[in-house]
Each structure stands twice: as C-alpha cells, then as structure tokens.
C-alpha cells in the first residue's frame, strides 16, 4: 500500500469520524459507510487504492481482529448471570443457534446439490453468528424494552464463539473429504487437537493471568491505563500458545474471555472501553476490506443460488430458528419475529470466511464465500435501514415499557 493509498483511506476515515453523529442519525451506520467507501475506492469502484487480501500483514490483522472480538465479547458478559436469569438468551444460544445451522445447512444442500454436506453445513455455521456492532442501533435504542435488549446483547456476545467449534469441525471435514492425501486417523487427531487444546490453553492462560492481574490491581503495581493492555495481552497469549501447540487460537481466545469474565469481571471495564473506542478501528478496517475486495469477489461468482441463499439466510433461516426456540415461552409472536429478524451478519462471518478459506482447502469455496459476502451486504443495508423504524414500532407495540 502506497503513501497515497494511505492518504485516501485516512481522509475518508477522518470524514466519517467528523460527521459520524449526523450520519448515524441519518441511518448510515459504520459498517454501511466503510463497506461503501471500500467498494468505491477499490478495484471495482474508482480503483484508487490497491488491496492485496493475500498479503500476510492483512491476514495477520484479520486474525488478531477475530481473536480480540471473540475474547472481548466473551469477557464482557457475566456468564453466571446469564445462567441464572437469561433463560431466553439461553434458548436462542442453545436451541436457536443449532437450529439455524441445521436449517441453513439443509437449505444449502437444496440450492447447491453438488456441494458436499460438510461444506453446506460449514456455510450455515459461518452465517449463524450475529454482529453486535451492526445491531447497536437496536441494542441501544430506548424504544426497545430493556429485557429484550439485554437478551439480544447476551446472545450476540456469545453466539460467535459458540458457533466457532462447528465452523472449525465442518472446515476440517470438508477439506479432508476434498483432499486425496487425507487419512481418517490423521484427520481425527488434528480435529481433536484443534478442539481440545485450543480451549484448554485459553482457560489456563486466562485463569493464571487473570489472577495475576487481580493481584497487581490489589497491590497497586499496575497503572490503571495499562489494565486493558494487560487483558489484551492475555488474549494474544492464549491465541499464540494454542496455535504453537496445535490447538485452535480462536477457540483459545473465546474460552480465555469467558474464563477472564468469570474471574476478574469487575476489572473488564478497561477492555470494554478499548474495544468500543480503539477497537472501532479494527471493525472499520474489516468492513473497508469487505467492500473493497471480498464483496467484489463474491459478486464475480454471484448466481441465483447464492442470491436466494443470502436472502433466505436473513428472512427465513434465523427467523424460523429463533421462533422455534421460543416455543413454550411467554414471548409473543411480534417479539419472536423482532428478535429473529434482528440478527445482523457482519464481522464474525466475514472473518470466519477470510480465515477458513485461507487455512483450509474447502470445495465450492468460491460459491460459499459469495453466499457469505452477499448475506453480509444485504444485512448491512436491510438491518441498518430497518433498525430505527422497527425499534420504534416495536416499542409502541410494547407500550413504551423500557
């Protein structure tokens, strides 16, 4: 990337930051703005900036972004409170999420009959998580009842990490079925190491490191401004350790976040502040990269099957899964439909696709990537534009009880 490329990107970022409040009030979200900006300056737009998604530094930044997102989302949630009181969130996570993978996988098999079943369910698993950043307009809207917002916040904070084991397993199985040199025992050993060593290293690092940070805070040996840095170092340590011993670094980051949240929850404020402020830079870059290169790559192989799957993923798969997960609950149908619709796809799905298709030789990867990118593109627009008006409508329906 040249100095002039950097000038263009920095100028665009400055423009958005200066007018961000006005743009957000006008329904232009950060993902929407940076995805459009990326598309305009990329090769399929005015070709002003040269992006190379195969460059090692871009993949390294994407890996670190995904690890930090998984870690911070898990760390900021009170898991004990979730288990004690957020029954609806647990329904969405433990019933709705698997149903979304199941329904999405079956739909993929119907639309892409030549694709292996493992690849079809990999696609569904990558699109199952929702994006808290894209959902902020709903999660912070006072028109929406507080209980509904808390349930949706808890779900969006954990579903990317809970979907990750399925993503990894289906990716391993899909790549093994397409690789002539793959053997059953070797594949099984690799899968076990990924799934077991990853979370184990994350738990150990966060438990020991969390108690170390707690001790440092109590004894006054750590500067308050560096508490967040120490927690981020734990995330990177968990990720790197897992990768070095054959485990999955992203599973390690997620399990480390949950462990840290359960041990030093009262000290996670610095981490949350970082991800909500400086972390916005990572989010903005991801959507910029999405608009500049990943979306055009998806559009290049777009067909009726990919378009239908993307639309069905938003309008059918999640909505049906969430409505089924609420069967027998006291949530009425408008509430079920509201929480089912507002499951925007974004950061996690983009990063999952970027990492999986780079790491594993998955068959039909071009079509699968196109489905992911089109789903995210539709979600950015449809969920972004509908967030405020539907939140107001739902708030009036509920009587404004916030």
N, C-alpha and C positions, 0 to 999 in steps of 0.2 A: 504494500500500500504506500503510495507516494505522499509527499507533503501536501500536495494539492488535494488529494483524496481526503486527507485528514482535515483540511480546511473546510471542505464541503460538509463533511459529517459533523464537525464541531459547530459550524454555522447553523446547520439545521437543528441540532440539539439545543443550541442557545435560543433559537427562535421558539421552539416548543416550550422550553422552560419559562421564558419570559411571558408567554401568553397561555400557559398551561391552565390556569384557573378559568379564563374565559373559554378556552377550548373545551375543558371538561364540562363546564356549564352548558355548552352547546352540543353535548353528547359525543364529542371527539375524545375518545379515551387514549391513553398512552399506547397500548398495543395497536390501535387503529392508526394513530398518527405515524408511528415509526414503521409499521408494515407498509403503509402507503409511501412514506418517504424513501424507504429502502427500494421499493419497486420502481419509483421514479428515477432514482439515481443509478439503479442497476442496469445490467446489460439489456433487459427487455424494456427499459424506460428510455431515459436520455443518455444512458451509457456514460455517466460522469465519473463513476467510481468502479474500480476493478476489485471484485471479491474473488477469493480462491478458497472454496469450502474445503478443499483437500489440504490446505496449508496446516501444518502441525500446530501452530500457535492458535488458530481458530478452534481446532478441536480441543486443545488443552483448555481454552477459555470456556468452551461449551461444557466440558466435563466438570470443571470447577463450579460453574454456574449450577448445573444439575445437582451436584453434591451439596452445595450450600443451600439450595432451595429445599431439598429433601431434609437436610439437617435442621434448618431453621423452622420449617413448617411443623416438624415433629416436636421440636424443643419448646415452641411457644404454647403448645396445648397441655392442659392439665389432664393427663390420662386417667388419674384417679377420679376426678370429677366427671369425666366422660363415662367411665364405667358405672358410676353411682347414679347419674341423673340424666344423661343424654341418650335416652332409650331410642328416640327417633333417629339420632345420628348413627347409633349402632345398627339400626335396621338398614339405613342407607349404605353403611360400610360393609356389613357382614352378609346382607341379603341383596341389596340393590346392586352393589359393585359386581359380585359374581354373576348375577343375572344379566347385567349389561355385557359382560364378557361372553356369556353363553349366547345371548340373543344376537349380539354383534358378530360372533363367530359363525353362527348358522346363516345369518344374512350374507356374510362374505362368501360362504360356500355356495349359496344360491346365485350370487351375482358373478362369482369367479370360479366356476366349476372345475377348471383345470388347476387351480391352486391347491397345494397340499393342505390338509386340515390344520396342521400346526401353524402354517403361515396365515391362514384365515383367522385363527384364534389369537395369533400374535397381533394382528391388526386391531382386533377388538380390544385386546388388553392395552395397547398403546393409546387408544382413544377413550378408555374408560375413565381415567382421572380428569377432574375438573381443575380449572385455573382460578385460584383465589384472586390474582391480580385482575383478570378480566371480570371477575364477579364483584369487585369492590363497590361498584355503583349500586349494587343490591345489598351487599353485606353492611354498608354504612348508611343506607337510606333509612331515616327515622320513620318513614311511612310504613315500612315493613315491621310487623310485630317483633319485639326483641327476641322472643323464644325462637321464632323462625330464623332470624339472623344468626343466633347462637348455634342452632342445629346445622345450618348451612356452612358456617365458619368451621365447625368441628369436622364436618365431612370433608370439606375442601382441603383442610390441613393434613389429613391422614390418607386420603384415597390414592394419592400418587405413590406413596411409599408402600401401601398395601397392594397396589397393582404391580409394583416392580418385580416381585418374585415370579408372577405369572409371565410378565414380559420377558424376563431372563430365561425362564424354562422353555417357553414356546420358541424363543430365538435359538436356543441351543438345539432343540429338537428339529426345528425347521432347517437349520444349517446342516445338521448331521444327516438328515434324510436326503439332502441335495449333494452331500459330499461323498464321493466314491471311496475315499480313504477312511471314512469314519467307522469305528468299531463300537459295538454295544457297550462293552466294559469300559472302554476309554471315555465314551460319552457320558456314561453314568458317573464315573469318577469325577470328571470335570464338573458335571452339574452339581454333585454333592458338595464339592469343594466351594463352588460359587455360592450356593445357597446356605451352607453351614458356616464356612469360615468367615464370610462377609459379616453377617450379623454378630457372630461371636467376637470378632475383633472390635467391632463398633461398641458393643456392650462393655468390653473390658476397658477400652481406651476411655470411654465416657465416664464409667464408674470411677476409675482411678483418677482421671483428670478432673472430673467434677469435684471430687472430694479435695483434690489439691487446690483448685480454685476457691472452694469454700474456705479452706484453711487460710489461704492467702488473704481473702477478704476479711476474715475474722481477726487475723493478726496484723492487718494493715500493711502488708508487704507489696500489695499490688495497687498501682494507680488506677483510679476509677475509670479514667479514659481508656485504659487498656483491658478492662474486663471483657469487652466484646471481642477484642483481638485474641484474647486467650481462648475464648469459646470457639472462634473461627479456626484457630489453630488446632483445636480438638477435632473439628470436623475434617480438616485436611489430613490430620494424623491418622484418624480412623480410616479414611478413604485410602491413603497411601499404604498403610500397613496391610489392609485387606488385599489390595492389588499385588503387593510384594509377596504374599504367601499363597496366592492362587484363589483368593476369595473375591467376591464382587464388591467393589468400592462403594457403589451407590447404596447397596443394601447395608453396608457398614455405616455410611453417613446417616441413613434413616434410623437405624437402630441406635446409633450414638445419640441422635437428637432426642429420641424417646427416653433413653436412659438419663440423659442430662436433665430433661424436663422433669423427671421424677425425683431427681436427687438434689438439684440446685435450682428449682423452679423460680424461687424468689430472686435469682440473680440473672435471669434470662432477658431482663429489660434492655440491657446494652446490645445484645444480639438482635432483638426485635427492632430496636432503633436503627441499627446498621442496615438490616435488610429492607426496612421501609424507606430509608434515605439513600445511602450509598449503594445498596443493593438494587435500586431502581436503574442504575447504570447498566448492570448486567441484564436486567429484564429488557431494557430499551435496546441493547445491542442484539439480543436474541431475536426480537421482532424485526429489527432492521435487517439482520441476516436472513430472516424468513422472507421478508418482502423482496429482497434483492436477488436471492439465489434459489431458495428452497421452493417458494411458490412458483416461480417460472419453470423450474424443473418439473413440478407437478402438472402445471398447465400443458407442458410439452407432450405428456403422455395421457392427457385427460380424455376420457371417453364416457359414454353413457353410464357404464357400470360404476366408474369412480364418482361421477356426479350424484348418481342415485344413492350410492353408499354414504357419501358425505351428508346428504340431506337427511337420509334415514337415520344416520347416527345421531343427529340433533333432534329431529322431530319424532322419532319412533323409539330407537333403542334405549336411550336413557329414560325417556318419559315413561315408557312401559315398565322398565325395570324398577324405577322409583315408585310408581303407583302400585306395583305388585308388592314391593317391600313394605308398604304401609297398610296392607290388608289386615283388618282386625284392629287397627289403631283408631284413635279418635280424630285423626286429621281428615277434614272433609275433602271432597274432590277438587275444589278450586285450590286448596292448599297443596294437595299432592301434585296437581298439574303445575303450580307455580314453582315448587321445588324441583320437579322433574325437568321443567324447561330450562331453568337457570342452572345449567351445568355446563358452563362455557369450556371449550377445549382451547388450550393455548400452550403455555410454557412447557409443561411436563411432556405433552405429546410431541412437540417439536424436538425437544432434547432427547426424548426416548428414540425417536426415529433417526435423528442425527447420529446418536451413539450406536444404536443397534445395527443399522445398515453399514456403518463403517467397520464394526467389530466382527459381525457375523455374515457369512455368505448365505443370505436368505433368498430362496427362489421367489420370483414375482416381486422382487423388491421395488422395482420401478412403479408398478401399479399400487403396491401397498403404500409407498411414500406419497404417491399422488393422492390417495384417499385421505391420508393424514393431513397433508397440506391444504387440500380443498376443504376438509372439515374445519380446520382451524380458521381458514379465510372466511368461510361462511359464518363461523361462530363469532369472530371479531366484529363483523358487521351486524349480524342479526341480534346477538346478545347485547352488543354495545348500544344499538339504537332502541332496543325494547326495554332496557333496564329501568330507566326512569319512568316512562309512562306506565308500564305494567306494575311497577312497585307502587306507584300512586293509586292505580286501580285496585290492586290487592289490599292496600292499606285502607281505602274507603270501604271495600267489601268487609274487612275485618272490624270496621268501626273505629279505625284510628287508634286502636289499643296498642301503644308502643311501650 
